[in-house]
Amino acid sequence: MIALTNERPMCPARKHRMALARISPGERELEERTFECSTCVRTEMLSMSLDPM
Ligand SMILES: [Zn+2]
């Protein structure tokens, strides 16, 4: 799992634009976002920091 602050990550295979598929609550001030690339049919889970503001 990788941590990014970008809202929309790029597909690691090619520079496809990945779509947000799901958001799951993670640990405190973190949430897990699942992105999927419709071109490669692959998903990436990112741990996102939630801004308390
Ligand atoms: Zn892709």
mmCIF file of the protein (N, C-alpha, C, O) and its ligand, coordinates in Angstrom:
data_MODEL
# 
_entry.id   MODEL 
# 
loop_
_entity.id 
_entity.type 
_entity.pdbx_number_of_molecules 
1 polymer     1 
2 non-polymer 1 
# 
_entity_poly.entity_id                      1 
_entity_poly.type                           'polypeptide(L)' 
_entity_poly.nstd_linkage                   no 
_entity_poly.nstd_monomer                   no 
_entity_poly.pdbx_seq_one_letter_code       MIALTNERPMCPARKHRMALARISPGERELEERTFECSTCVRTEMLSMSLDPM 
_entity_poly.pdbx_seq_one_letter_code_can   MIALTNERPMCPARKHRMALARISPGERELEERTFECSTCVRTEMLSMSLDPM 
_entity_poly.pdbx_strand_id                 A 
# 
loop_
_entity_poly_seq.entity_id 
_entity_poly_seq.num 
_entity_poly_seq.mon_id 
_entity_poly_seq.hetero 
1 1  MET n 
1 2  ILE n 
1 3  ALA n 
1 4  LEU n 
1 5  THR n 
1 6  ASN n 
1 7  GLU n 
1 8  ARG n 
1 9  PRO n 
1 10 MET n 
1 11 CYS n 
1 12 PRO n 
1 13 ALA n 
1 14 ARG n 
1 15 LYS n 
1 16 HIS n 
1 17 ARG n 
1 18 MET n 
1 19 ALA n 
1 20 LEU n 
1 21 ALA n 
1 22 ARG n 
1 23 ILE n 
1 24 SER n 
1 25 PRO n 
1 26 GLY n 
1 27 GLU n 
1 28 ARG n 
1 29 GLU n 
1 30 LEU n 
1 31 GLU n 
1 32 GLU n 
1 33 ARG n 
1 34 THR n 
1 35 PHE n 
1 36 GLU n 
1 37 CYS n 
1 38 SER n 
1 39 THR n 
1 40 CYS n 
1 41 VAL n 
1 42 ARG n 
1 43 THR n 
1 44 GLU n 
1 45 MET n 
1 46 LEU n 
1 47 SER n 
1 48 MET n 
1 49 SER n 
1 50 LEU n 
1 51 ASP n 
1 52 PRO n 
1 53 MET n 
# 
loop_
_struct_asym.id 
_struct_asym.entity_id 
A 1 
B 2 
# 
loop_
_chem_comp.id 
_chem_comp.type 
_chem_comp.mon_nstd_flag 
ALA 'L-peptide linking' y 
ARG 'L-peptide linking' y 
ASN 'L-peptide linking' y 
ASP 'L-peptide linking' y 
CYS 'L-peptide linking' y 
GLU 'L-peptide linking' y 
GLY 'peptide linking'   y 
HIS 'L-peptide linking' y 
ILE 'L-peptide linking' y 
LEU 'L-peptide linking' y 
LYS 'L-peptide linking' y 
MET 'L-peptide linking' y 
PHE 'L-peptide linking' y 
PRO 'L-peptide linking' y 
SER 'L-peptide linking' y 
THR 'L-peptide linking' y 
VAL 'L-peptide linking' y 
ZN  non-polymer         . 
# 
_pdbx_entity_nonpoly.entity_id   2 
_pdbx_entity_nonpoly.name        ? 
_pdbx_entity_nonpoly.comp_id     ZN 
# 
_pdbx_nonpoly_scheme.asym_id         B 
_pdbx_nonpoly_scheme.entity_id       2 
_pdbx_nonpoly_scheme.mon_id          ZN 
_pdbx_nonpoly_scheme.ndb_seq_num     1 
_pdbx_nonpoly_scheme.pdb_seq_num     101 
_pdbx_nonpoly_scheme.auth_seq_num    101 
_pdbx_nonpoly_scheme.pdb_mon_id      ZN 
_pdbx_nonpoly_scheme.auth_mon_id     ZN 
_pdbx_nonpoly_scheme.pdb_strand_id   A 
_pdbx_nonpoly_scheme.pdb_ins_code    . 
# 
loop_
_atom_site.group_PDB 
_atom_site.id 
_atom_site.type_symbol 
_atom_site.label_atom_id 
_atom_site.label_alt_id 
_atom_site.label_comp_id 
_atom_site.label_asym_id 
_atom_site.label_entity_id 
_atom_site.label_seq_id 
_atom_site.pdbx_PDB_ins_code 
_atom_site.Cartn_x 
_atom_site.Cartn_y 
_atom_site.Cartn_z 
_atom_site.occupancy 
_atom_site.B_iso_or_equiv 
_atom_site.pdbx_formal_charge 
_atom_site.auth_seq_id 
_atom_site.auth_comp_id 
_atom_site.auth_asym_id 
_atom_site.auth_atom_id 
_atom_site.pdbx_PDB_model_num 
ATOM   1   N  N  . MET A 1 1  ? 0.851   -1.198 0.000   1.00 0.00 ? 1   MET A N  1 
ATOM   2   C  CA . MET A 1 1  ? 0.000   0.000  0.000   1.00 0.00 ? 1   MET A CA 1 
ATOM   3   C  C  . MET A 1 1  ? 0.886   1.247  0.000   1.00 0.00 ? 1   MET A C  1 
ATOM   4   O  O  . MET A 1 1  ? 1.901   1.297  0.694   1.00 0.00 ? 1   MET A O  1 
ATOM   5   N  N  . ILE A 1 2  ? 0.508   2.205  -0.749  1.00 0.00 ? 2   ILE A N  1 
ATOM   6   C  CA . ILE A 1 2  ? 1.286   3.429  -0.804  1.00 0.00 ? 2   ILE A CA 1 
ATOM   7   C  C  . ILE A 1 2  ? 0.448   4.594  -0.300  1.00 0.00 ? 2   ILE A C  1 
ATOM   8   O  O  . ILE A 1 2  ? -0.781  4.560  -0.366  1.00 0.00 ? 2   ILE A O  1 
ATOM   9   N  N  . ALA A 1 3  ? 1.095   5.590  0.188   1.00 0.00 ? 3   ALA A N  1 
ATOM   10  C  CA . ALA A 1 3  ? 0.386   6.744  0.719   1.00 0.00 ? 3   ALA A CA 1 
ATOM   11  C  C  . ALA A 1 3  ? 0.606   7.942  -0.187  1.00 0.00 ? 3   ALA A C  1 
ATOM   12  O  O  . ALA A 1 3  ? 1.739   8.313  -0.494  1.00 0.00 ? 3   ALA A O  1 
ATOM   13  N  N  . LEU A 1 4  ? -0.466  8.520  -0.594  1.00 0.00 ? 4   LEU A N  1 
ATOM   14  C  CA . LEU A 1 4  ? -0.381  9.702  -1.432  1.00 0.00 ? 4   LEU A CA 1 
ATOM   15  C  C  . LEU A 1 4  ? -1.363  10.732 -0.913  1.00 0.00 ? 4   LEU A C  1 
ATOM   16  O  O  . LEU A 1 4  ? -2.315  10.407 -0.204  1.00 0.00 ? 4   LEU A O  1 
ATOM   17  N  N  . THR A 1 5  ? -1.123  11.940 -1.267  1.00 0.00 ? 5   THR A N  1 
ATOM   18  C  CA . THR A 1 5  ? -2.082  12.977 -0.895  1.00 0.00 ? 5   THR A CA 1 
ATOM   19  C  C  . THR A 1 5  ? -2.862  13.460 -2.108  1.00 0.00 ? 5   THR A C  1 
ATOM   20  O  O  . THR A 1 5  ? -3.790  14.260 -1.990  1.00 0.00 ? 5   THR A O  1 
ATOM   21  N  N  . ASN A 1 6  ? -2.471  12.959 -3.273  1.00 0.00 ? 6   ASN A N  1 
ATOM   22  C  CA . ASN A 1 6  ? -3.211  13.329 -4.478  1.00 0.00 ? 6   ASN A CA 1 
ATOM   23  C  C  . ASN A 1 6  ? -4.614  12.744 -4.426  1.00 0.00 ? 6   ASN A C  1 
ATOM   24  O  O  . ASN A 1 6  ? -4.814  11.625 -3.953  1.00 0.00 ? 6   ASN A O  1 
ATOM   25  N  N  . GLU A 1 7  ? -5.546  13.481 -4.896  1.00 0.00 ? 7   GLU A N  1 
ATOM   26  C  CA . GLU A 1 7  ? -6.905  12.969 -4.885  1.00 0.00 ? 7   GLU A CA 1 
ATOM   27  C  C  . GLU A 1 7  ? -7.115  11.917 -5.963  1.00 0.00 ? 7   GLU A C  1 
ATOM   28  O  O  . GLU A 1 7  ? -7.842  10.943 -5.769  1.00 0.00 ? 7   GLU A O  1 
ATOM   29  N  N  . ARG A 1 8  ? -6.470  12.128 -7.090  1.00 0.00 ? 8   ARG A N  1 
ATOM   30  C  CA . ARG A 1 8  ? -6.621  11.171 -8.177  1.00 0.00 ? 8   ARG A CA 1 
ATOM   31  C  C  . ARG A 1 8  ? -5.263  10.646 -8.612  1.00 0.00 ? 8   ARG A C  1 
ATOM   32  O  O  . ARG A 1 8  ? -4.515  11.341 -9.300  1.00 0.00 ? 8   ARG A O  1 
ATOM   33  N  N  . PRO A 1 9  ? -4.949  9.449  -8.222  1.00 0.00 ? 9   PRO A N  1 
ATOM   34  C  CA . PRO A 1 9  ? -3.662  8.882  -8.641  1.00 0.00 ? 9   PRO A CA 1 
ATOM   35  C  C  . PRO A 1 9  ? -3.697  8.454  -10.102 1.00 0.00 ? 9   PRO A C  1 
ATOM   36  O  O  . PRO A 1 9  ? -4.758  8.246  -10.691 1.00 0.00 ? 9   PRO A O  1 
ATOM   37  N  N  . MET A 1 10 ? -2.528  8.335  -10.649 1.00 0.00 ? 10  MET A N  1 
ATOM   38  C  CA . MET A 1 10 ? -2.427  7.834  -12.012 1.00 0.00 ? 10  MET A CA 1 
ATOM   39  C  C  . MET A 1 10 ? -2.180  6.333  -11.966 1.00 0.00 ? 10  MET A C  1 
ATOM   40  O  O  . MET A 1 10 ? -1.539  5.822  -11.047 1.00 0.00 ? 10  MET A O  1 
ATOM   41  N  N  . CYS A 1 11 ? -2.693  5.646  -12.958 1.00 0.00 ? 11  CYS A N  1 
ATOM   42  C  CA . CYS A 1 11 ? -2.464  4.219  -13.065 1.00 0.00 ? 11  CYS A CA 1 
ATOM   43  C  C  . CYS A 1 11 ? -0.965  3.955  -13.204 1.00 0.00 ? 11  CYS A C  1 
ATOM   44  O  O  . CYS A 1 11 ? -0.300  4.599  -14.014 1.00 0.00 ? 11  CYS A O  1 
ATOM   45  N  N  . PRO A 1 12 ? -0.425  3.011  -12.420 1.00 0.00 ? 12  PRO A N  1 
ATOM   46  C  CA . PRO A 1 12 ? 1.013   2.744  -12.457 1.00 0.00 ? 12  PRO A CA 1 
ATOM   47  C  C  . PRO A 1 12 ? 1.467   2.124  -13.773 1.00 0.00 ? 12  PRO A C  1 
ATOM   48  O  O  . PRO A 1 12 ? 2.637   2.242  -14.136 1.00 0.00 ? 12  PRO A O  1 
ATOM   49  N  N  . ALA A 1 13 ? 0.578   1.478  -14.480 1.00 0.00 ? 13  ALA A N  1 
ATOM   50  C  CA . ALA A 1 13 ? 0.971   0.846  -15.741 1.00 0.00 ? 13  ALA A CA 1 
ATOM   51  C  C  . ALA A 1 13 ? 1.181   1.893  -16.832 1.00 0.00 ? 13  ALA A C  1 
ATOM   52  O  O  . ALA A 1 13 ? 2.237   1.967  -17.460 1.00 0.00 ? 13  ALA A O  1 
ATOM   53  N  N  . ARG A 1 14 ? 0.176   2.672  -17.028 1.00 0.00 ? 14  ARG A N  1 
ATOM   54  C  CA . ARG A 1 14 ? 0.248   3.782  -17.968 1.00 0.00 ? 14  ARG A CA 1 
ATOM   55  C  C  . ARG A 1 14 ? -0.326  4.977  -17.245 1.00 0.00 ? 14  ARG A C  1 
ATOM   56  O  O  . ARG A 1 14 ? -0.793  4.872  -16.111 1.00 0.00 ? 14  ARG A O  1 
ATOM   57  N  N  . LYS A 1 15 ? -0.286  6.082  -17.895 1.00 0.00 ? 15  LYS A N  1 
ATOM   58  C  CA . LYS A 1 15 ? -0.825  7.255  -17.217 1.00 0.00 ? 15  LYS A CA 1 
ATOM   59  C  C  . LYS A 1 15 ? -2.320  7.391  -17.465 1.00 0.00 ? 15  LYS A C  1 
ATOM   60  O  O  . LYS A 1 15 ? -2.813  8.393  -17.985 1.00 0.00 ? 15  LYS A O  1 
ATOM   61  N  N  . HIS A 1 16 ? -2.997  6.357  -17.077 1.00 0.00 ? 16  HIS A N  1 
ATOM   62  C  CA . HIS A 1 16 ? -4.456  6.437  -17.145 1.00 0.00 ? 16  HIS A CA 1 
ATOM   63  C  C  . HIS A 1 16 ? -4.948  7.207  -15.939 1.00 0.00 ? 16  HIS A C  1 
ATOM   64  O  O  . HIS A 1 16 ? -4.276  7.295  -14.911 1.00 0.00 ? 16  HIS A O  1 
ATOM   65  N  N  . ARG A 1 17 ? -6.099  7.743  -16.087 1.00 0.00 ? 17  ARG A N  1 
ATOM   66  C  CA . ARG A 1 17 ? -6.717  8.409  -14.960 1.00 0.00 ? 17  ARG A CA 1 
ATOM   67  C  C  . ARG A 1 17 ? -7.562  7.379  -14.196 1.00 0.00 ? 17  ARG A C  1 
ATOM   68  O  O  . ARG A 1 17 ? -8.453  6.747  -14.764 1.00 0.00 ? 17  ARG A O  1 
ATOM   69  N  N  . MET A 1 18 ? -7.269  7.226  -12.921 1.00 0.00 ? 18  MET A N  1 
ATOM   70  C  CA . MET A 1 18 ? -7.993  6.228  -12.143 1.00 0.00 ? 18  MET A CA 1 
ATOM   71  C  C  . MET A 1 18 ? -9.221  6.866  -11.501 1.00 0.00 ? 18  MET A C  1 
ATOM   72  O  O  . MET A 1 18 ? -9.209  8.034  -11.114 1.00 0.00 ? 18  MET A O  1 
ATOM   73  N  N  . ALA A 1 19 ? -10.257 6.082  -11.402 1.00 0.00 ? 19  ALA A N  1 
ATOM   74  C  CA . ALA A 1 19 ? -11.509 6.582  -10.849 1.00 0.00 ? 19  ALA A CA 1 
ATOM   75  C  C  . ALA A 1 19 ? -11.675 6.092  -9.415  1.00 0.00 ? 19  ALA A C  1 
ATOM   76  O  O  . ALA A 1 19 ? -11.312 4.965  -9.080  1.00 0.00 ? 19  ALA A O  1 
ATOM   77  N  N  . LEU A 1 20 ? -12.219 6.945  -8.596  1.00 0.00 ? 20  LEU A N  1 
ATOM   78  C  CA . LEU A 1 20 ? -12.456 6.569  -7.208  1.00 0.00 ? 20  LEU A CA 1 
ATOM   79  C  C  . LEU A 1 20 ? -13.615 5.576  -7.144  1.00 0.00 ? 20  LEU A C  1 
ATOM   80  O  O  . LEU A 1 20 ? -14.727 5.863  -7.586  1.00 0.00 ? 20  LEU A O  1 
ATOM   81  N  N  . ALA A 1 21 ? -13.331 4.425  -6.593  1.00 0.00 ? 21  ALA A N  1 
ATOM   82  C  CA . ALA A 1 21 ? -14.352 3.370  -6.567  1.00 0.00 ? 21  ALA A CA 1 
ATOM   83  C  C  . ALA A 1 21 ? -15.000 3.252  -5.196  1.00 0.00 ? 21  ALA A C  1 
ATOM   84  O  O  . ALA A 1 21 ? -16.200 2.998  -5.091  1.00 0.00 ? 21  ALA A O  1 
ATOM   85  N  N  . ARG A 1 22 ? -14.212 3.434  -4.155  1.00 0.00 ? 22  ARG A N  1 
ATOM   86  C  CA . ARG A 1 22 ? -14.750 3.190  -2.816  1.00 0.00 ? 22  ARG A CA 1 
ATOM   87  C  C  . ARG A 1 22 ? -13.913 3.928  -1.787  1.00 0.00 ? 22  ARG A C  1 
ATOM   88  O  O  . ARG A 1 22 ? -12.708 4.111  -1.960  1.00 0.00 ? 22  ARG A O  1 
ATOM   89  N  N  . ILE A 1 23 ? -14.570 4.349  -0.712  1.00 0.00 ? 23  ILE A N  1 
ATOM   90  C  CA . ILE A 1 23 ? -13.864 4.944  0.417   1.00 0.00 ? 23  ILE A CA 1 
ATOM   91  C  C  . ILE A 1 23 ? -14.232 4.159  1.664   1.00 0.00 ? 23  ILE A C  1 
ATOM   92  O  O  . ILE A 1 23 ? -15.407 3.985  1.986   1.00 0.00 ? 23  ILE A O  1 
ATOM   93  N  N  . SER A 1 24 ? -13.217 3.695  2.350   1.00 0.00 ? 24  SER A N  1 
ATOM   94  C  CA . SER A 1 24 ? -13.451 2.952  3.572   1.00 0.00 ? 24  SER A CA 1 
ATOM   95  C  C  . SER A 1 24 ? -12.773 3.670  4.728   1.00 0.00 ? 24  SER A C  1 
ATOM   96  O  O  . SER A 1 24 ? -11.680 4.211  4.563   1.00 0.00 ? 24  SER A O  1 
ATOM   97  N  N  . PRO A 1 25 ? -13.396 3.683  5.876   1.00 0.00 ? 25  PRO A N  1 
ATOM   98  C  CA . PRO A 1 25 ? -12.769 4.306  7.041   1.00 0.00 ? 25  PRO A CA 1 
ATOM   99  C  C  . PRO A 1 25 ? -11.572 3.491  7.490   1.00 0.00 ? 25  PRO A C  1 
ATOM   100 O  O  . PRO A 1 25 ? -11.639 2.267  7.601   1.00 0.00 ? 25  PRO A O  1 
ATOM   101 N  N  . GLY A 1 26 ? -10.487 4.184  7.744   1.00 0.00 ? 26  GLY A N  1 
ATOM   102 C  CA . GLY A 1 26 ? -9.273  3.510  8.199   1.00 0.00 ? 26  GLY A CA 1 
ATOM   103 C  C  . GLY A 1 26 ? -9.001  3.858  9.640   1.00 0.00 ? 26  GLY A C  1 
ATOM   104 O  O  . GLY A 1 26 ? -9.918  4.008  10.448  1.00 0.00 ? 26  GLY A O  1 
ATOM   105 N  N  . GLU A 1 27 ? -7.729  3.984  9.948   1.00 0.00 ? 27  GLU A N  1 
ATOM   106 C  CA . GLU A 1 27 ? -7.372  4.357  11.298  1.00 0.00 ? 27  GLU A CA 1 
ATOM   107 C  C  . GLU A 1 27 ? -7.696  5.828  11.516  1.00 0.00 ? 27  GLU A C  1 
ATOM   108 O  O  . GLU A 1 27 ? -8.176  6.516  10.615  1.00 0.00 ? 27  GLU A O  1 
ATOM   109 N  N  . ARG A 1 28 ? -7.428  6.286  12.706  1.00 0.00 ? 28  ARG A N  1 
ATOM   110 C  CA . ARG A 1 28 ? -7.762  7.669  13.030  1.00 0.00 ? 28  ARG A CA 1 
ATOM   111 C  C  . ARG A 1 28 ? -7.084  8.644  12.064  1.00 0.00 ? 28  ARG A C  1 
ATOM   112 O  O  . ARG A 1 28 ? -5.876  8.581  11.833  1.00 0.00 ? 28  ARG A O  1 
ATOM   113 N  N  . GLU A 1 29 ? -7.876  9.521  11.523  1.00 0.00 ? 29  GLU A N  1 
ATOM   114 C  CA . GLU A 1 29 ? -7.407  10.529 10.580  1.00 0.00 ? 29  GLU A CA 1 
ATOM   115 C  C  . GLU A 1 29 ? -6.843  9.921  9.304   1.00 0.00 ? 29  GLU A C  1 
ATOM   116 O  O  . GLU A 1 29 ? -6.064  10.549 8.587   1.00 0.00 ? 29  GLU A O  1 
ATOM   117 N  N  . LEU A 1 30 ? -7.250  8.691  9.036   1.00 0.00 ? 30  LEU A N  1 
ATOM   118 C  CA . LEU A 1 30 ? -6.872  8.070  7.769   1.00 0.00 ? 30  LEU A CA 1 
ATOM   119 C  C  . LEU A 1 30 ? -8.116  7.454  7.149   1.00 0.00 ? 30  LEU A C  1 
ATOM   120 O  O  . LEU A 1 30 ? -9.040  7.038  7.848   1.00 0.00 ? 30  LEU A O  1 
ATOM   121 N  N  . GLU A 1 31 ? -8.119  7.405  5.858   1.00 0.00 ? 31  GLU A N  1 
ATOM   122 C  CA . GLU A 1 31 ? -9.186  6.668  5.189   1.00 0.00 ? 31  GLU A CA 1 
ATOM   123 C  C  . GLU A 1 31 ? -8.580  5.939  4.004   1.00 0.00 ? 31  GLU A C  1 
ATOM   124 O  O  . GLU A 1 31 ? -7.609  6.390  3.396   1.00 0.00 ? 31  GLU A O  1 
ATOM   125 N  N  . GLU A 1 32 ? -9.169  4.823  3.700   1.00 0.00 ? 32  GLU A N  1 
ATOM   126 C  CA . GLU A 1 32 ? -8.665  4.032  2.590   1.00 0.00 ? 32  GLU A CA 1 
ATOM   127 C  C  . GLU A 1 32 ? -9.546  4.280  1.379   1.00 0.00 ? 32  GLU A C  1 
ATOM   128 O  O  . GLU A 1 32 ? -10.764 4.106  1.414   1.00 0.00 ? 32  GLU A O  1 
ATOM   129 N  N  . ARG A 1 33 ? -8.896  4.686  0.324   1.00 0.00 ? 33  ARG A N  1 
ATOM   130 C  CA . ARG A 1 33 ? -9.637  4.937  -0.903  1.00 0.00 ? 33  ARG A CA 1 
ATOM   131 C  C  . ARG A 1 33 ? -9.221  3.917  -1.945  1.00 0.00 ? 33  ARG A C  1 
ATOM   132 O  O  . ARG A 1 33 ? -8.032  3.698  -2.176  1.00 0.00 ? 33  ARG A O  1 
ATOM   133 N  N  . THR A 1 34 ? -10.179 3.315  -2.553  1.00 0.00 ? 34  THR A N  1 
ATOM   134 C  CA . THR A 1 34 ? -9.905  2.349  -3.606  1.00 0.00 ? 34  THR A CA 1 
ATOM   135 C  C  . THR A 1 34 ? -10.171 3.009  -4.953  1.00 0.00 ? 34  THR A C  1 
ATOM   136 O  O  . THR A 1 34 ? -11.273 3.479  -5.235  1.00 0.00 ? 34  THR A O  1 
ATOM   137 N  N  . PHE A 1 35 ? -9.132  3.029  -5.766  1.00 0.00 ? 35  PHE A N  1 
ATOM   138 C  CA . PHE A 1 35 ? -9.265  3.578  -7.111  1.00 0.00 ? 35  PHE A CA 1 
ATOM   139 C  C  . PHE A 1 35 ? -9.182  2.439  -8.109  1.00 0.00 ? 35  PHE A C  1 
ATOM   140 O  O  . PHE A 1 35 ? -8.507  1.439  -7.865  1.00 0.00 ? 35  PHE A O  1 
ATOM   141 N  N  . GLU A 1 36 ? -9.848  2.587  -9.203  1.00 0.00 ? 36  GLU A N  1 
ATOM   142 C  CA . GLU A 1 36 ? -9.757  1.552  -10.222 1.00 0.00 ? 36  GLU A CA 1 
ATOM   143 C  C  . GLU A 1 36 ? -9.507  2.175  -11.587 1.00 0.00 ? 36  GLU A C  1 
ATOM   144 O  O  . GLU A 1 36 ? -10.010 3.249  -11.916 1.00 0.00 ? 36  GLU A O  1 
ATOM   145 N  N  . CYS A 1 37 ? -8.709  1.454  -12.364 1.00 0.00 ? 37  CYS A N  1 
ATOM   146 C  CA . CYS A 1 37 ? -8.437  1.871  -13.734 1.00 0.00 ? 37  CYS A CA 1 
ATOM   147 C  C  . CYS A 1 37 ? -9.307  1.031  -14.652 1.00 0.00 ? 37  CYS A C  1 
ATOM   148 O  O  . CYS A 1 37 ? -9.169  -0.191 -14.704 1.00 0.00 ? 37  CYS A O  1 
ATOM   149 N  N  . SER A 1 38 ? -10.187 1.679  -15.362 1.00 0.00 ? 38  SER A N  1 
ATOM   150 C  CA . SER A 1 38 ? -11.113 0.937  -16.225 1.00 0.00 ? 38  SER A CA 1 
ATOM   151 C  C  . SER A 1 38 ? -10.390 0.362  -17.436 1.00 0.00 ? 38  SER A C  1 
ATOM   152 O  O  . SER A 1 38 ? -10.871 -0.580 -18.065 1.00 0.00 ? 38  SER A O  1 
ATOM   153 N  N  . THR A 1 39 ? -9.240  0.930  -17.756 1.00 0.00 ? 39  THR A N  1 
ATOM   154 C  CA . THR A 1 39 ? -8.500  0.446  -18.918 1.00 0.00 ? 39  THR A CA 1 
ATOM   155 C  C  . THR A 1 39 ? -7.749  -0.842 -18.598 1.00 0.00 ? 39  THR A C  1 
ATOM   156 O  O  . THR A 1 39 ? -7.783  -1.793 -19.378 1.00 0.00 ? 39  THR A O  1 
ATOM   157 N  N  . CYS A 1 40 ? -7.077  -0.875 -17.461 1.00 0.00 ? 40  CYS A N  1 
ATOM   158 C  CA . CYS A 1 40 ? -6.293  -2.053 -17.065 1.00 0.00 ? 40  CYS A CA 1 
ATOM   159 C  C  . CYS A 1 40 ? -7.117  -3.012 -16.218 1.00 0.00 ? 40  CYS A C  1 
ATOM   160 O  O  . CYS A 1 40 ? -6.700  -4.147 -15.984 1.00 0.00 ? 40  CYS A O  1 
ATOM   161 N  N  . VAL A 1 41 ? -8.272  -2.574 -15.760 1.00 0.00 ? 41  VAL A N  1 
ATOM   162 C  CA . VAL A 1 41 ? -9.098  -3.368 -14.857 1.00 0.00 ? 41  VAL A CA 1 
ATOM   163 C  C  . VAL A 1 41 ? -8.279  -3.770 -13.632 1.00 0.00 ? 41  VAL A C  1 
ATOM   164 O  O  . VAL A 1 41 ? -8.199  -4.943 -13.271 1.00 0.00 ? 41  VAL A O  1 
ATOM   165 N  N  . ARG A 1 42 ? -7.690  -2.789 -13.024 1.00 0.00 ? 42  ARG A N  1 
ATOM   166 C  CA . ARG A 1 42 ? -6.930  -3.037 -11.812 1.00 0.00 ? 42  ARG A CA 1 
ATOM   167 C  C  . ARG A 1 42 ? -7.307  -1.994 -10.779 1.00 0.00 ? 42  ARG A C  1 
ATOM   168 O  O  . ARG A 1 42 ? -7.800  -0.918 -11.116 1.00 0.00 ? 42  ARG A O  1 
ATOM   169 N  N  . THR A 1 43 ? -7.074  -2.320 -9.533  1.00 0.00 ? 43  THR A N  1 
ATOM   170 C  CA . THR A 1 43 ? -7.430  -1.401 -8.465  1.00 0.00 ? 43  THR A CA 1 
ATOM   171 C  C  . THR A 1 43 ? -6.201  -1.100 -7.620  1.00 0.00 ? 43  THR A C  1 
ATOM   172 O  O  . THR A 1 43 ? -5.278  -1.907 -7.515  1.00 0.00 ? 43  THR A O  1 
ATOM   173 N  N  . GLU A 1 44 ? -6.218  0.058  -7.037  1.00 0.00 ? 44  GLU A N  1 
ATOM   174 C  CA . GLU A 1 44 ? -5.153  0.471  -6.140  1.00 0.00 ? 44  GLU A CA 1 
ATOM   175 C  C  . GLU A 1 44 ? -5.795  1.021  -4.876  1.00 0.00 ? 44  GLU A C  1 
ATOM   176 O  O  . GLU A 1 44 ? -6.731  1.819  -4.936  1.00 0.00 ? 44  GLU A O  1 
ATOM   177 N  N  . MET A 1 45 ? -5.281  0.586  -3.730  1.00 0.00 ? 45  MET A N  1 
ATOM   178 C  CA . MET A 1 45 ? -5.782  1.112  -2.487  1.00 0.00 ? 45  MET A CA 1 
ATOM   179 C  C  . MET A 1 45 ? -4.778  2.107  -1.925  1.00 0.00 ? 45  MET A C  1 
ATOM   180 O  O  . MET A 1 45 ? -3.595  1.803  -1.775  1.00 0.00 ? 45  MET A O  1 
ATOM   181 N  N  . LEU A 1 46 ? -5.268  3.287  -1.620  1.00 0.00 ? 46  LEU A N  1 
ATOM   182 C  CA . LEU A 1 46 ? -4.407  4.321  -1.088  1.00 0.00 ? 46  LEU A CA 1 
ATOM   183 C  C  . LEU A 1 46 ? -4.892  4.718  0.296   1.00 0.00 ? 46  LEU A C  1 
ATOM   184 O  O  . LEU A 1 46 ? -6.089  4.809  0.566   1.00 0.00 ? 46  LEU A O  1 
ATOM   185 N  N  . SER A 1 47 ? -3.920  4.948  1.155   1.00 0.00 ? 47  SER A N  1 
ATOM   186 C  CA . SER A 1 47 ? -4.257  5.436  2.485   1.00 0.00 ? 47  SER A CA 1 
ATOM   187 C  C  . SER A 1 47 ? -4.133  6.955  2.460   1.00 0.00 ? 47  SER A C  1 
ATOM   188 O  O  . SER A 1 47 ? -3.055  7.504  2.229   1.00 0.00 ? 47  SER A O  1 
ATOM   189 N  N  . MET A 1 48 ? -5.236  7.607  2.698   1.00 0.00 ? 48  MET A N  1 
ATOM   190 C  CA . MET A 1 48 ? -5.256  9.056  2.599   1.00 0.00 ? 48  MET A CA 1 
ATOM   191 C  C  . MET A 1 48 ? -5.361  9.674  3.978   1.00 0.00 ? 48  MET A C  1 
ATOM   192 O  O  . MET A 1 48 ? -6.088  9.190  4.846   1.00 0.00 ? 48  MET A O  1 
ATOM   193 N  N  . SER A 1 49 ? -4.621  10.749 4.160   1.00 0.00 ? 49  SER A N  1 
ATOM   194 C  CA . SER A 1 49 ? -4.737  11.474 5.420   1.00 0.00 ? 49  SER A CA 1 
ATOM   195 C  C  . SER A 1 49 ? -5.920  12.423 5.344   1.00 0.00 ? 49  SER A C  1 
ATOM   196 O  O  . SER A 1 49 ? -6.113  13.131 4.355   1.00 0.00 ? 49  SER A O  1 
ATOM   197 N  N  . LEU A 1 50 ? -6.691  12.421 6.393   1.00 0.00 ? 50  LEU A N  1 
ATOM   198 C  CA . LEU A 1 50 ? -7.813  13.335 6.440   1.00 0.00 ? 50  LEU A CA 1 
ATOM   199 C  C  . LEU A 1 50 ? -7.372  14.631 7.106   1.00 0.00 ? 50  LEU A C  1 
ATOM   200 O  O  . LEU A 1 50 ? -6.770  14.638 8.180   1.00 0.00 ? 50  LEU A O  1 
ATOM   201 N  N  . ASP A 1 51 ? -7.690  15.700 6.441   1.00 0.00 ? 51  ASP A N  1 
ATOM   202 C  CA . ASP A 1 51 ? -7.358  16.986 7.016   1.00 0.00 ? 51  ASP A CA 1 
ATOM   203 C  C  . ASP A 1 51 ? -8.393  17.332 8.083   1.00 0.00 ? 51  ASP A C  1 
ATOM   204 O  O  . ASP A 1 51 ? -9.583  17.412 7.777   1.00 0.00 ? 51  ASP A O  1 
ATOM   205 N  N  . PRO A 1 52 ? -7.964  17.538 9.326   1.00 0.00 ? 52  PRO A N  1 
ATOM   206 C  CA . PRO A 1 52 ? -8.940  17.856 10.390  1.00 0.00 ? 52  PRO A CA 1 
ATOM   207 C  C  . PRO A 1 52 ? -9.686  19.143 10.145  1.00 0.00 ? 52  PRO A C  1 
ATOM   208 O  O  . PRO A 1 52 ? -10.754 19.364 10.717  1.00 0.00 ? 52  PRO A O  1 
ATOM   209 N  N  . MET A 1 53 ? -9.132  20.001 9.295   1.00 0.00 ? 53  MET A N  1 
ATOM   210 C  CA . MET A 1 53 ? -9.819  21.229 8.961   1.00 0.00 ? 53  MET A CA 1 
ATOM   211 C  C  . MET A 1 53 ? -10.996 20.887 8.031   1.00 0.00 ? 53  MET A C  1 
ATOM   212 O  O  . MET A 1 53 ? -11.731 21.780 7.612   1.00 0.00 ? 53  MET A O  1 
HETATM 213 ZN ZN . ZN  B 2 .  ? -4.361  1.622  -16.355 1.00 0.00 2 101 ZN  A ZN 1 
# 
